[in-house]
Amino acid sequence: MENLENKDLKEGQLTKEIENKTAQLPSKVYLCAAVTVMIASAALKCMGHKHTALFVGQWVSPFLLFGIYNKIVKVEGHD
């Protein structure tokens, strides 16, 4: 199997700037945002807003993924 790594690929300037800005945020921010959204979704469900609760509840995964991405950028850095 051939080696698919390409050491010549570099991130764009915009990507580097975004990573530099987001790396300044603590990872706890994304975790707290995810928990807050879970609580908001549960509250909406209890208030009878079923569809809105489902919509808001779907935001949890992206917040957690942003947190993971943030942690990887902090640990591994970028190009």
SEGULUM-509068 format. One record per atom (N, C-alpha, C, O, CB): residue number from 1; atom name; x, y, z. Coordinates in nm, 4 decimals, always signed. Glycine has a CB too. Layout:
BEGIN
{NUM CA {X Y Z}}
...
# end
This chain:
BEGIN
{1 N {+0.0846 -0.1172 +0.0000}}
{1 CA {+0.0000 +0.0000 +0.0000}}
{1 C {+0.0892 +0.1236 +0.0000}}
{1 O {+0.1872 +0.1305 +0.0743}}
{1 CB {-0.0963 -0.0003 +0.1218}}
{2 N {+0.0556 +0.2183 -0.0814}}
{2 CA {+0.1383 +0.3376 -0.0925}}
{2 C {+0.1166 +0.4328 +0.0252}}
{2 O {+0.0100 +0.4337 +0.0867}}
{2 CB {+0.1089 +0.4092 -0.2234}}
{3 N {+0.2166 +0.5110 +0.0551}}
{3 CA {+0.2088 +0.6090 +0.1628}}
{3 C {+0.1357 +0.7328 +0.1110}}
{3 O {+0.1802 +0.7967 +0.0157}}
{3 CB {+0.3512 +0.6459 +0.2158}}
{4 N {+0.0236 +0.7658 +0.1744}}
{4 CA {-0.0582 +0.8767 +0.1266}}
{4 C {-0.0223 +1.0101 +0.1911}}
{4 O {-0.0846 +1.1115 +0.1596}}
{4 CB {-0.2029 +0.8469 +0.1515}}
{5 N {+0.0759 +1.0127 +0.2798}}
{5 CA {+0.1147 +1.1371 +0.3449}}
{5 C {+0.1835 +1.2288 +0.2451}}
{5 O {+0.2642 +1.1857 +0.1628}}
{5 CB {+0.2067 +1.1094 +0.4648}}
{6 N {+0.1494 +1.3557 +0.2549}}
{6 CA {+0.2134 +1.4559 +0.1710}}
{6 C {+0.2631 +1.5664 +0.2624}}
{6 O {+0.1838 +1.6463 +0.3123}}
{6 CB {+0.1154 +1.5114 +0.0617}}
{7 N {+0.3913 +1.5715 +0.2842}}
{7 CA {+0.4505 +1.6691 +0.3753}}
{7 C {+0.4510 +1.8097 +0.3169}}
{7 O {+0.4753 +1.9059 +0.3897}}
{7 CB {+0.5916 +1.6280 +0.4103}}
{8 N {+0.4246 +1.8239 +0.1869}}
{8 CA {+0.4288 +1.9541 +0.1230}}
{8 C {+0.2997 +2.0336 +0.1399}}
{8 O {+0.2974 +2.1529 +0.1095}}
{8 CB {+0.4586 +1.9373 -0.0224}}
{9 N {+0.1919 +1.9705 +0.1878}}
{9 CA {+0.0658 +2.0409 +0.2042}}
{9 C {+0.0727 +2.1306 +0.3268}}
{9 O {+0.1189 +2.0882 +0.4327}}
{9 CB {-0.0513 +1.9416 +0.2158}}
{10 N {+0.0269 +2.2537 +0.3126}}
{10 CA {+0.0268 +2.3515 +0.4217}}
{10 C {-0.1129 +2.4099 +0.4357}}
{10 O {-0.1898 +2.4152 +0.3397}}
{10 CB {+0.1314 +2.4642 +0.3965}}
{11 N {-0.1443 +2.4537 +0.5576}}
{11 CA {-0.2715 +2.5206 +0.5818}}
{11 C {-0.2668 +2.6618 +0.5247}}
{11 O {-0.1605 +2.7228 +0.5134}}
{11 CB {-0.3041 +2.5239 +0.7329}}
{12 N {-0.3847 +2.7120 +0.4893}}
{12 CA {-0.3923 +2.8480 +0.4396}}
{12 C {-0.3788 +2.9493 +0.5522}}
{12 O {-0.3899 +2.9142 +0.6696}}
{12 CB {-0.5224 +2.8694 +0.3656}}
{13 N {-0.3554 +3.0727 +0.5169}}
{13 CA {-0.3371 +3.1786 +0.6159}}
{13 C {-0.4633 +3.1983 +0.6990}}
{13 O {-0.4546 +3.2173 +0.8204}}
{13 CB {-0.2984 +3.3097 +0.5471}}
{14 N {-0.5795 +3.1942 +0.6361}}
{14 CA {-0.7052 +3.2119 +0.7083}}
{14 C {-0.7230 +3.1024 +0.8125}}
{14 O {-0.7650 +3.1300 +0.9249}}
{14 CB {-0.8239 +3.2122 +0.6110}}
{15 N {-0.6913 +2.9784 +0.7763}}
{15 CA {-0.7024 +2.8673 +0.8694}}
{15 C {-0.6100 +2.8868 +0.9887}}
{15 O {-0.6486 +2.8604 +1.1026}}
{15 CB {-0.6707 +2.7358 +0.7991}}
{16 N {-0.4896 +2.9324 +0.9630}}
{16 CA {-0.3951 +2.9580 +1.0727}}
{16 C {-0.4470 +3.0658 +1.1668}}
{16 O {-0.4345 +3.0533 +1.2886}}
{16 CB {-0.2586 +2.9991 +1.0170}}
{17 N {-0.5049 +3.1713 +1.1112}}
{17 CA {-0.5581 +3.2792 +1.1937}}
{17 C {-0.6749 +3.2309 +1.2791}}
{17 O {-0.6845 +3.2647 +1.3971}}
{17 CB {-0.6021 +3.3965 +1.1060}}
{18 N {-0.7636 +3.1515 +1.2190}}
{18 CA {-0.8771 +3.0972 +1.2940}}
{18 C {-0.8275 +3.0072 +1.4065}}
{18 O {-0.8771 +3.0158 +1.5188}}
{18 CB {-0.9722 +3.0189 +1.2006}}
{19 N {-0.7313 +2.9219 +1.3782}}
{19 CA {-0.6775 +2.8318 +1.4800}}
{19 C {-0.6085 +2.9095 +1.5915}}
{19 O {-0.6194 +2.8724 +1.7083}}
{19 CB {-0.5796 +2.7325 +1.4168}}
{20 N {-0.5381 +3.0161 +1.5573}}
{20 CA {-0.4735 +3.0977 +1.6600}}
{20 C {-0.5758 +3.1630 +1.7518}}
{20 O {-0.5550 +3.1696 +1.8730}}
{20 CB {-0.3862 +3.2045 +1.5955}}
{21 N {-0.6853 +3.2110 +1.6958}}
{21 CA {-0.7899 +3.2754 +1.7768}}
{21 C {-0.8645 +3.1730 +1.8622}}
{21 O {-0.8865 +3.1958 +1.9811}}
{21 CB {-0.8894 +3.3506 +1.6863}}
{22 N {-0.9035 +3.0604 +1.8024}}
{22 CA {-0.9805 +2.9619 +1.8790}}
{22 C {-0.8949 +2.8911 +1.9830}}
{22 O {-0.9473 +2.8457 +2.0847}}
{22 CB {-1.0423 +2.8595 +1.7853}}
{23 N {-0.7653 +2.8808 +1.9600}}
{23 CA {-0.6774 +2.8174 +2.0579}}
{23 C {-0.6669 +2.8996 +2.1857}}
{23 O {-0.6275 +2.8468 +2.2897}}
{23 CB {-0.5391 +2.7963 +1.9985}}
{24 N {-0.7012 +3.0272 +2.1797}}
{24 CA {-0.6975 +3.1121 +2.2979}}
{24 C {-0.8145 +3.0840 +2.3919}}
{24 O {-0.8082 +3.1175 +2.5102}}
{24 CB {-0.6980 +3.2581 +2.2569}}
{25 N {-0.9209 +3.0230 +2.3402}}
{25 CA {-1.0359 +2.9884 +2.4239}}
{25 C {-1.0074 +2.8617 +2.5028}}
{25 O {-0.9534 +2.7659 +2.4475}}
{25 CB {-1.1626 +2.9704 +2.3381}}
{26 N {-1.0423 +2.8592 +2.6300}}
{26 CA {-1.0254 +2.7348 +2.7054}}
{26 C {-1.1230 +2.6282 +2.6533}}
{26 O {-1.2332 +2.6604 +2.6091}}
{26 CB {-1.0476 +2.7595 +2.8577}}
{27 N {-1.0820 +2.5035 +2.6589}}
{27 CA {-1.1681 +2.3950 +2.6120}}
{27 C {-1.2951 +2.3849 +2.6963}}
{27 O {-1.3969 +2.3321 +2.6514}}
{27 CB {-1.0922 +2.2620 +2.6151}}
{28 N {-1.2874 +2.4359 +2.8181}}
{28 CA {-1.4036 +2.4326 +2.9071}}
{28 C {-1.5209 +2.5114 +2.8491}}
{28 O {-1.6363 +2.4800 +2.8780}}
{28 CB {-1.3664 +2.4883 +3.0446}}
{29 N {-1.4931 +2.6126 +2.7681}}
{29 CA {-1.5988 +2.6941 +2.7080}}
{29 C {-1.6907 +2.6068 +2.6229}}
{29 O {-1.8130 +2.6187 +2.6301}}
{29 CB {-1.5382 +2.8078 +2.6223}}
{30 N {-1.6314 +2.5199 +2.5433}}
{30 CA {-1.7115 +2.4343 +2.4557}}
{30 C {-1.7898 +2.3301 +2.5355}}
{30 O {-1.9041 +2.2994 +2.5016}}
{30 CB {-1.6217 +2.3649 +2.3532}}
{31 N {-1.7300 +2.2763 +2.6401}}
{31 CA {-1.7998 +2.1803 +2.7244}}
{31 C {-1.9167 +2.2468 +2.7959}}
{31 O {-2.0260 +2.1905 +2.8018}}
{31 CB {-1.7035 +2.1182 +2.8261}}
{32 N {-1.8944 +2.3659 +2.8499}}
{32 CA {-2.0020 +2.4388 +2.9173}}
{32 C {-2.1140 +2.4750 +2.8197}}
{32 O {-2.2318 +2.4694 +2.8549}}
{32 CB {-1.9469 +2.5659 +2.9835}}
{33 N {-2.0771 +2.5119 +2.6977}}
{33 CA {-2.1785 +2.5425 +2.5963}}
{33 C {-2.2627 +2.4189 +2.5655}}
{33 O {-2.3845 +2.4290 +2.5508}}
{33 CB {-2.1120 +2.5952 +2.4672}}
{34 N {-2.1984 +2.3021 +2.5555}}
{34 CA {-2.2715 +2.1791 +2.5261}}
{34 C {-2.3674 +2.1439 +2.6403}}
{34 O {-2.4818 +2.1057 +2.6157}}
{34 CB {-2.1734 +2.0632 +2.5013}}
{35 N {-2.3212 +2.1565 +2.7643}}
{35 CA {-2.4075 +2.1257 +2.8796}}
{35 C {-2.5227 +2.2256 +2.8876}}
{35 O {-2.6359 +2.1873 +2.9174}}
{35 CB {-2.3256 +2.1276 +3.0117}}
{36 N {-2.4951 +2.3524 +2.8614}}
{36 CA {-2.6003 +2.4543 +2.8631}}
{36 C {-2.7067 +2.4246 +2.7586}}
{36 O {-2.8261 +2.4390 +2.7847}}
{36 CB {-2.5408 +2.5933 +2.8392}}
{37 N {-2.6634 +2.3837 +2.6417}}
{37 CA {-2.7584 +2.3506 +2.5352}}
{37 C {-2.8419 +2.2283 +2.5733}}
{37 O {-2.9609 +2.2223 +2.5422}}
{37 CB {-2.6839 +2.3251 +2.4026}}
{38 N {-2.7797 +2.1305 +2.6406}}
{38 CA {-2.8563 +2.0136 +2.6864}}
{38 C {-2.9647 +2.0555 +2.7845}}
{38 O {-3.0784 +2.0093 +2.7759}}
{38 CB {-2.7632 +1.9096 +2.7519}}
{39 N {-2.9292 +2.1432 +2.8778}}
{39 CA {-3.0266 +2.1904 +2.9760}}
{39 C {-3.1371 +2.2706 +2.9080}}
{39 O {-3.2546 +2.2556 +2.9414}}
{39 CB {-2.9576 +2.2757 +3.0836}}
{40 N {-3.0998 +2.3549 +2.8137}}
{40 CA {-3.1992 +2.4340 +2.7401}}
{40 C {-3.2926 +2.3436 +2.6615}}
{40 O {-3.4132 +2.3681 +2.6569}}
{40 CB {-3.1302 +2.5331 +2.6455}}
{41 N {-3.2391 +2.2407 +2.6005}}
{41 CA {-3.3213 +2.1467 +2.5248}}
{41 C {-3.4198 +2.0734 +2.6166}}
{41 O {-3.5366 +2.0552 +2.5823}}
{41 CB {-3.2322 +2.0455 +2.4508}}
{42 N {-3.3709 +2.0318 +2.7333}}
{42 CA {-3.4593 +1.9635 +2.8295}}
{42 C {-3.5684 +2.0582 +2.8791}}
{42 O {-3.6835 +2.0175 +2.8949}}
{42 CB {-3.3778 +1.9092 +2.9496}}
{43 N {-3.5328 +2.1834 +2.9034}}
{43 CA {-3.6312 +2.2817 +2.9489}}
{43 C {-3.7368 +2.3060 +2.8419}}
{43 O {-3.8560 +2.3135 +2.8718}}
{43 CB {-3.5624 +2.4137 +2.9860}}
{44 N {-3.6928 +2.3180 +2.7181}}
{44 CA {-3.7879 +2.3368 +2.6084}}
{44 C {-3.8810 +2.2168 +2.5948}}
{44 O {-4.0004 +2.2325 +2.5693}}
{44 CB {-3.7133 +2.3602 +2.4766}}
{45 N {-3.8263 +2.0980 +2.6120}}
{45 CA {-3.9082 +1.9760 +2.6039}}
{45 C {-4.0140 +1.9761 +2.7135}}
{45 O {-4.1297 +1.9419 +2.6893}}
{45 CB {-3.8197 +1.8493 +2.6153}}
{46 N {-3.9730 +2.0154 +2.8359}}
{46 CA {-4.0672 +2.0202 +2.9486}}
{46 C {-4.1749 +2.1267 +2.9286}}
{46 O {-4.2862 +2.1132 +2.9792}}
{46 CB {-3.9921 +2.0469 +3.0789}}
{47 N {-4.1416 +2.2316 +2.8552}}
{47 CA {-4.2374 +2.3385 +2.8287}}
{47 C {-4.3297 +2.3044 +2.7121}}
{47 O {-4.4202 +2.3813 +2.6799}}
{47 CB {-4.1641 +2.4685 +2.8001}}
{48 N {-4.3071 +2.1902 +2.6493}}
{48 CA {-4.3948 +2.1456 +2.5415}}
{48 C {-4.3512 +2.1877 +2.4023}}
{48 O {-4.4269 +2.1700 +2.3068}}
{48 CB {-4.5309 +2.1960 +2.5658}}
{49 N {-4.2329 +2.2424 +2.3881}}
{49 CA {-4.1814 +2.2829 +2.2575}}
{49 C {-4.0961 +2.1694 +2.1999}}
{49 O {-3.9734 +2.1784 +2.1947}}
{49 CB {-4.0984 +2.4150 +2.2686}}
{50 N {-4.1631 +2.0636 +2.1573}}
{50 CA {-4.0947 +1.9409 +2.1163}}
{50 C {-3.9961 +1.9633 +2.0015}}
{50 O {-3.8802 +1.9227 +2.0099}}
{50 CB {-4.1966 +1.8369 +2.0758}}
{51 N {-4.0416 +2.0267 +1.8965}}
{51 CA {-3.9563 +2.0418 +1.7781}}
{51 C {-3.8393 +2.1372 +1.8039}}
{51 O {-3.7279 +2.1136 +1.7572}}
{51 CB {-4.0393 +2.0925 +1.6598}}
{52 N {-3.8648 +2.2428 +1.8770}}
{52 CA {-3.7562 +2.3355 +1.9112}}
{52 C {-3.6541 +2.2667 +2.0011}}
{52 O {-3.5338 +2.2877 +1.9859}}
{52 CB {-3.8119 +2.4620 +1.9808}}
{53 N {-3.7017 +2.1843 +2.0947}}
{53 CA {-3.6112 +2.1109 +2.1834}}
{53 C {-3.5219 +2.0162 +2.1036}}
{53 O {-3.4026 +2.0047 +2.1314}}
{53 CB {-3.6912 +2.0321 +2.2886}}
{54 N {-3.5793 +1.9494 +2.0054}}
{54 CA {-3.4988 +1.8605 +1.9212}}
{54 C {-3.3960 +1.9395 +1.8399}}
{54 O {-3.2814 +1.8971 +1.8254}}
{54 CB {-3.5895 +1.7795 +1.8270}}
{55 N {-3.4377 +2.0535 +1.7876}}
{55 CA {-3.3469 +2.1378 +1.7099}}
{55 C {-3.2301 +2.1852 +1.7961}}
{55 O {-3.1142 +2.1734 +1.7565}}
{55 CB {-3.4224 +2.2584 +1.6514}}
{56 N {-3.2609 +2.2382 +1.9129}}
{56 CA {-3.1566 +2.2890 +2.0024}}
{56 C {-3.0690 +2.1741 +2.0523}}
{56 O {-2.9479 +2.1911 +2.0670}}
{56 CB {-3.2195 +2.3647 +2.1220}}
{57 N {-3.1271 +2.0596 +2.0779}}
{57 CA {-3.0517 +1.9444 +2.1260}}
{57 C {-2.9478 +1.8953 +2.0269}}
{57 O {-2.8495 +1.8324 +2.0660}}
{57 CB {-3.1454 +1.8327 +2.1588}}
{58 N {-2.9683 +1.9233 +1.9000}}
{58 CA {-2.8718 +1.8815 +1.7987}}
{58 C {-2.7460 +1.9679 +1.7982}}
{58 O {-2.6496 +1.9357 +1.7286}}
{58 CB {-2.9361 +1.8850 +1.6623}}
{59 N {-2.7455 +2.0754 +1.8735}}
{59 CA {-2.6280 +2.1620 +1.8803}}
{59 C {-2.5201 +2.1043 +1.9708}}
{59 O {-2.4054 +2.1488 +1.9657}}
{59 CB {-2.6677 +2.3001 +1.9291}}
{60 N {-2.5544 +2.0068 +2.0530}}
{60 CA {-2.4589 +1.9520 +2.1500}}
{60 C {-2.3372 +1.8920 +2.0782}}
{60 O {-2.2233 +1.9232 +2.1130}}
{60 CB {-2.5273 +1.8445 +2.2383}}
{61 N {-2.3605 +1.8084 +1.9809}}
{61 CA {-2.2499 +1.7421 +1.9107}}
{61 C {-2.1520 +1.8401 +1.8464}}
{61 O {-2.0312 +1.8234 +1.8628}}
{61 CB {-2.3050 +1.6501 +1.8048}}
{62 N {-2.1993 +1.9417 +1.7736}}
{62 CA {-2.1021 +2.0368 +1.7172}}
{62 C {-2.0183 +2.1076 +1.8241}}
{62 O {-1.8986 +2.1285 +1.8045}}
{62 CB {-2.1746 +2.1405 +1.6336}}
{63 N {-2.0796 +2.1445 +1.9362}}
{63 CA {-2.0019 +2.2095 +2.0419}}
{63 C {-1.8939 +2.1161 +2.0958}}
{63 O {-1.7809 +2.1588 +2.1193}}
{63 CB {-2.0940 +2.2547 +2.1560}}
{64 N {-1.9279 +1.9905 +2.1151}}
{64 CA {-1.8283 +1.8950 +2.1633}}
{64 C {-1.7186 +1.8721 +2.0591}}
{64 O {-1.6013 +1.8589 +2.0942}}
{64 CB {-1.8954 +1.7618 +2.1993}}
{65 N {-1.7564 +1.8674 +1.9323}}
{65 CA {-1.6562 +1.8523 +1.8264}}
{65 C {-1.5656 +1.9742 +1.8164}}
{65 O {-1.4456 +1.9603 +1.7931}}
{65 CB {-1.7243 +1.8278 +1.6926}}
{66 N {-1.6223 +2.0944 +1.8340}}
{66 CA {-1.5392 +2.2143 +1.8368}}
{66 C {-1.4393 +2.2067 +1.9514}}
{66 O {-1.3241 +2.2473 +1.9366}}
{66 CB {-1.6261 +2.3404 +1.8498}}
{67 N {-1.4831 +2.1550 +2.0650}}
{67 CA {-1.3943 +2.1397 +2.1794}}
{67 C {-1.2807 +2.0428 +2.1512}}
{67 O {-1.1661 +2.0677 +2.1888}}
{67 CB {-1.4724 +2.0932 +2.2998}}
{68 N {-1.3123 +1.9330 +2.0855}}
{68 CA {-1.2092 +1.8354 +2.0500}}
{68 C {-1.1108 +1.8970 +1.9507}}
{68 O {-0.9896 +1.8810 +1.9646}}
{68 CB {-1.2730 +1.7074 +1.9906}}
{69 N {-1.1628 +1.9668 +1.8515}}
{69 CA {-1.0764 +2.0333 +1.7541}}
{69 C {-0.9867 +2.1351 +1.8229}}
{69 O {-0.8676 +2.1447 +1.7931}}
{69 CB {-1.1604 +2.1018 +1.6450}}
{70 N {-1.0444 +2.2105 +1.9146}}
{70 CA {-0.9682 +2.3102 +1.9896}}
{70 C {-0.8552 +2.2442 +2.0679}}
{70 O {-0.7431 +2.2950 +2.0704}}
{70 CB {-1.0603 +2.3879 +2.0847}}
{71 N {-0.8841 +2.1333 +2.1306}}
{71 CA {-0.7819 +2.0626 +2.2087}}
{71 C {-0.6715 +2.0090 +2.1177}}
{71 O {-0.5537 +2.0163 +2.1529}}
{71 CB {-0.8454 +1.9470 +2.2887}}
{72 N {-0.7077 +1.9559 +2.0022}}
{72 CA {-0.6073 +1.9041 +1.9080}}
{72 C {-0.5172 +2.0173 +1.8589}}
{72 O {-0.3955 +2.0007 +1.8506}}
{72 CB {-0.6759 +1.8340 +1.7876}}
{73 N {-0.5757 +2.1306 +1.8268}}
{73 CA {-0.4960 +2.2436 +1.7796}}
{73 C {-0.3987 +2.2886 +1.8880}}
{73 O {-0.2846 +2.3240 +1.8584}}
{73 CB {-0.5871 +2.3605 +1.7374}}
{74 N {-0.4436 +2.2874 +2.0135}}
{74 CA {-0.3568 +2.3289 +2.1229}}
{74 C {-0.2415 +2.2298 +2.1437}}
{74 O {-0.1276 +2.2701 +2.1674}}
{74 CB {-0.4381 +2.3431 +2.2519}}
{75 N {-0.2720 +2.1018 +2.1346}}
{75 CA {-0.1716 +1.9991 +2.1620}}
{75 C {-0.0783 +1.9803 +2.0425}}
{75 O {+0.0438 +1.9798 +2.0580}}
{75 CB {-0.2395 +1.8662 +2.1973}}
{76 N {-0.1360 +1.9649 +1.9239}}
{76 CA {-0.0569 +1.9338 +1.8046}}
{76 C {-0.0125 +2.0581 +1.7288}}
{76 O {+0.0860 +2.0547 +1.6551}}
{76 CB {-0.1361 +1.8448 +1.7124}}
{77 N {-0.0848 +2.1667 +1.7468}}
{77 CA {-0.0540 +2.2872 +1.6712}}
{77 C {-0.0998 +2.2750 +1.5266}}
{77 O {-0.1704 +2.1811 +1.4898}}
{77 CB {+0.0951 +2.3162 +1.6764}}
{78 N {-0.0594 +2.3691 +1.4479}}
{78 CA {-0.0898 +2.3621 +1.3043}}
{78 C {+0.0407 +2.3682 +1.2275}}
{78 O {+0.1480 +2.3773 +1.2869}}
{78 CB {-0.1859 +2.4775 +1.2599}}
{79 N {+0.0316 +2.3633 +1.0957}}
{79 CA {+0.1522 +2.3579 +1.0109}}
{79 C {+0.2528 +2.4635 +1.0453}}
{79 O {+0.3584 +2.4709 +0.9825}}
{79 CB {+0.1152 +2.3716 +0.8667}}
# end
